[in-house]
Amino acid sequence: MKRAMGTSEAPRTLRTTLPARAYTDGAWFAIEMDRVLARMWLAAGRVDQLDRAGAFIRRDVAGASVLIVRAGDGSIRAHHNVCRHRGTRLCVEERGTFQGSIQCPYHAWTYGLDGRLLAAPQMDEVDGFDRSEFPLRQVACETWDGHIFINLADSPFDSAQGKPAPLAAQLGDLPSRFAPWAMQDLRLAHRIEYDVATNWKLVVQNYNECLHCPVIHPLLNRMHHYLGAENVPPAETYCGGAMGFKDGVETLSTDGKRRREFLPGLRGRDREVVNYFAIYPNFLLTLHPDYMMTITIWPRDCGRTTLVAEWHFHPDEMKKKDFVCADAIDFWDRTNREDWAISEQSYLGISSRGYQPGPYSERERQLWEFDQFVLARVNQSP
């Protein structure tokens, strides 16, 4: 847009990247784990992974190990993976099924799927010992549209209300925004776990801009116009937007063709875009016209992050004899690996003596907003 003669525009604020220590310093990382990851709702899995009583998944994050279990009454519970006897880790498997109870491998203290202590050998002779006082420590657990979330805070308080904040308070308008996708109906088809040598924040930042797409993603760049994002207004706990397809592209696949029916609840514009949303702090949600890809982010240390990518499709499609999903999986596995490689290179540069904070462009506003989200929580009182 041309400026009118004799007028001037207000100067735009110069926004810069974070200092190196925000990515490379162990003490900073520890504070992030305590004040960001351990105080917010974390995406931890899918309800359909816990398809029967005793089914469990284990999640390790921010100094905690958590067992998420389908209890006998059908509810989903989350427990710290720590025996109340002498602190032994109860379970080392990442997923599986408990056969009716959870037993410590050290001294056979045994717990119900709901966390109640059922048996404590040799403790009956201890005066004043009461099994009811030693259940597994609970972790807050809620679900949204098929996704499981956990909160490690002893009391995940909403400072404005002075009471435990439900998951809905963190999600804001996302449940209504994404209701047409009926995510709870989708089922897992494939999972890939990536071990990436980078800081977790660089993964979130990379996801939230496509300025790198023409250089890093030749295949993805053939599907979207890299400047075509329709971002939503800034929100405190998420950012994102939609990107339409270039002519002739129907979905994100190796050739841009859609080999599956539209998801049943989608109409109009929702069939013509891909939604990219980073839900802070650890959930990347990518919604296509015909499938969903999710990535959960698990920081291990300053320069190491585990990323779990999962592809979900409608069960009616998965039942078809001619169902295929390799086109979507191969597309994103290639694209993800391109992202992880450049994120590792970013971490190497930031870790070197030559790094100084650099300027964000106006099209990188969401990255700066994510920085402010992290800084606000890092600067919270302990």
Buried (B, 14 or more C-beta within 10 A) or exposed (E): EEEEEEEEEEEEEEBEBBBBEBBBEEEBBBBBBBBBBBBBBBBBBBBBBBEEBBBBBBBBBBEBBBBBBBBEEEEBBBBBBBBBBEEBBBBEEEEEBBEEBBBBEEBEBBBBBBBBBBEBEEBEEEEEEEBEEBBBBEBBBBBBBBBBBBBBBEEBEEEEEEEBBBBEBBBBEBEEBBEBBBBEBBEBBBEBEBEBBBBBBBBBBBBBBBBBBEEBBEBBBEBBBBEBBEBBEEBEBBBBBBBBBEEEBBBBBBEBEBBBEBBEBBEEEBBBBBBBBBBBBBBBBBBBBBBBBBBBBBBBEBBBBBBBBBBBBBEEBBEEEEBEBBBBBEBBBBBBEBBBBBBBEBBEEBBEEEBEEEEBEEBBBBBBBBBEBBEEBBEEEE
